[in-house]
């Protein structure tokens, strides 16, 4: 299985190479426009990042577990921005 560092790097590449800003990426993957990313929407992001379908569900659950600070089992903009900032710091 891909390491956490490799997965986060792939996510960062998708966000930085395909979108002008993290907010654009968030809005793109927020398919239902409710202001949060569900497990399914995060799985779509992971698919774009070329994360194997075999582990995509598990990784999306772990990302929610790690970054969902308010406990609603979704990732809102503030939580997403925090995750993007953390990913950027770790990749330097």
DAWOWO-V90981 format. One record per backbone hydrogen bond with DSSP energy under -1.0 kcal/mol. NH is the residue of the N-H (numbers start at 1). CO is the residue of the C=O. If there is no record, write none. Layout:
# DAWOWO-V90981
nh->(NH NH)
co->(CO CO)
This chain:
# DAWOWO-V90981
nh->(7 8 9 10 11 12 13 14 15 16 17 18 25 26 27 28 29 30 31 33 37 42 43 44 45 46 47 48 49 50 51 55 56 59 60 61 62 63 64 65 66 67 68 69 75 80 81 82 83 84 85 86 87 88 89 90 91)
co->(3 4 5 6 7 8 9 10 11 12 13 14 21 22 23 24 25 26 29 30 75 38 39 40 41 42 43 44 45 47 46 52 52 55 56 57 58 59 60 61 62 63 64 67 37 76 77 78 79 80 81 82 83 84 85 86 87)
